[in-house]
Amino acid sequence: MTTQNLEQFKFTDEFKEKLVLMVVYHNHSPKSLVKKYGLPNAYILTNWIRIYKKTLEKGAVTLPPMQSQKRKDAAALKQRIKQLEKSLEKANVMIYGLNSMIDYAEKELKVPLRKKHGTKQ
């Protein structure tokens, strides 16, 4: 492939994020988006999705910002509340897991990992 051919397949981060969010949060099929936006193949989009999901696994709980038109719609607001509650639940599970790991490490290794309140620095 020539460099000119490769240049046509460079996409902005905003474009990538838009397509990933459409698949992950709005249940669009990757194949339909590939066809609609003229991507060379579905592998590109599935790779972007895989990268996005890895960032979520590392602890980044994110939701796309709500569009201003939907902020006035009661049904859309109720759906957003459900999404936020689900995100909060995921974050709480992650916090519980991390705290459990720290407790286990402190118990097994007998090394204090948490900072004690009131200690001098």
C-alpha positions as MATLAB code, in Angstrom:
seq = 'MTTQNLEQFKFTDEFKEKLVLMVVYHNHSPKSLVKKYGLPNAYILTNWIRIYKKTLEKGAVTLPPMQSQKRKDAAALKQRIKQLEKSLEKANVMIYGLNSMIDYAEKELKVPLRKKHGTKQ';
ca = [
       0.000    0.000    0.000;
       1.255    3.465   -0.771;
       1.388    6.237    1.796;
      -1.419    8.011   -0.038;
      -3.673    4.981    0.439;
      -2.763    4.788    4.110;
      -3.553    8.485    4.629;
      -7.193    7.954    3.705;
      -7.633    5.576    6.660;
      -6.499    7.955    9.403;
      -9.385    8.797   11.712;
      -9.726   11.380   14.450;
     -10.098   10.308   18.054;
     -13.528   11.939   18.158;
     -14.685    9.860   15.189;
     -13.353    6.656   16.753;
     -15.011    7.441   20.072;
     -18.308    8.255   18.372;
     -18.415    4.887   16.591;
     -17.316    2.935   19.669;
     -19.982    4.592   21.809;
     -22.602    3.842   19.172;
     -21.724    0.142   19.359;
     -21.166   -0.142   23.107;
     -23.947    2.080   24.453;
     -26.487    2.362   21.646;
     -26.426   -1.252   20.411;
     -25.599   -0.479   16.780;
     -24.091   -3.374   14.896;
     -20.436   -2.930   13.922;
     -21.125   -4.229   10.405;
     -23.794   -1.605    9.753;
     -21.516    1.192   11.002;
     -18.627   -0.066    8.867;
     -20.873    0.090    5.830;
     -22.475    3.423    6.782;
     -19.185    5.254    7.466;
     -17.127    3.582    4.745;
     -14.537    1.886    6.912;
     -12.262   -0.517    5.017;
     -13.228   -3.500    7.226;
     -14.902   -4.452   10.484;
     -11.596   -5.317   12.154;
     -10.741   -1.632   12.597;
     -13.934   -0.946   14.524;
     -13.687   -4.111   16.631;
     -10.109   -3.155   17.491;
     -11.240    0.297   18.655;
     -13.935   -1.370   20.771;
     -11.396   -3.786   22.285;
      -9.104   -0.887   23.219;
     -12.030    1.026   24.758;
     -13.089   -2.002   26.812;
      -9.535   -2.455   28.096;
      -9.585    1.099   29.421;
     -12.862    0.325   31.171;
     -11.343   -2.800   32.731;
      -8.547   -0.692   34.174;
     -11.129    1.162   36.206;
     -12.217    4.048   34.071;
     -16.007    4.048   34.349;
     -17.188    6.440   31.698;
     -20.438    7.343   30.049;
     -20.846    9.498   26.996;
     -22.164   12.983   27.721;
     -25.898   13.351   27.336;
     -27.019   15.275   24.286;
     -28.746   18.560   25.021;
     -31.900   17.569   23.108;
     -32.373   14.526   25.330;
     -32.006   16.505   28.566;
     -35.564   17.778   28.152;
     -37.075   14.333   27.506;
     -38.304   12.578   30.662;
     -37.893    9.073   29.209;
     -34.321    9.828   28.145;
     -33.559   11.203   31.611;
     -34.914    8.033   33.240;
     -32.760    5.926   30.938;
     -29.737    8.076   31.812;
     -30.415    7.569   35.523;
     -30.403    3.798   34.950;
     -27.097    4.064   33.073;
     -25.558    6.137   35.862;
     -26.802    3.704   38.515;
     -25.244    0.813   36.595;
     -21.951    2.715   36.301;
     -22.024    3.493   40.003;
     -22.614   -0.173   40.780;
     -19.613   -1.163   38.644;
     -17.447    1.432   40.369;
     -18.547    0.233   43.808;
     -17.772   -3.385   42.892;
     -14.332   -2.320   41.720;
     -13.702   -0.352   44.929;
     -14.806   -3.330   47.029;
     -12.486   -5.624   45.066;
      -9.528   -3.294   45.419;
     -10.119   -2.862   49.145;
     -10.352   -6.638   49.531;
      -7.031   -7.037   47.723;
      -5.378   -4.474   49.997;
      -6.818   -6.160   53.114;
      -5.568   -9.551   51.946;
      -2.111   -8.183   51.135;
      -1.867   -6.481   54.544;
      -2.924   -9.684   56.300;
      -0.696  -12.081   54.361;
       2.374   -9.898   53.943;
       1.990   -8.135   57.293;
       2.858   -4.833   55.648;
       0.666   -1.793   56.278;
      -0.380   -0.448   52.894;
      -2.945    2.113   53.975;
      -1.895    5.401   55.500;
      -2.884    5.654   59.125;
      -4.823    8.761   60.080;
      -3.074   11.184   62.353;
       0.477   10.077   61.585;
       3.141   12.709   61.170;
       4.648   13.137   57.757;
];
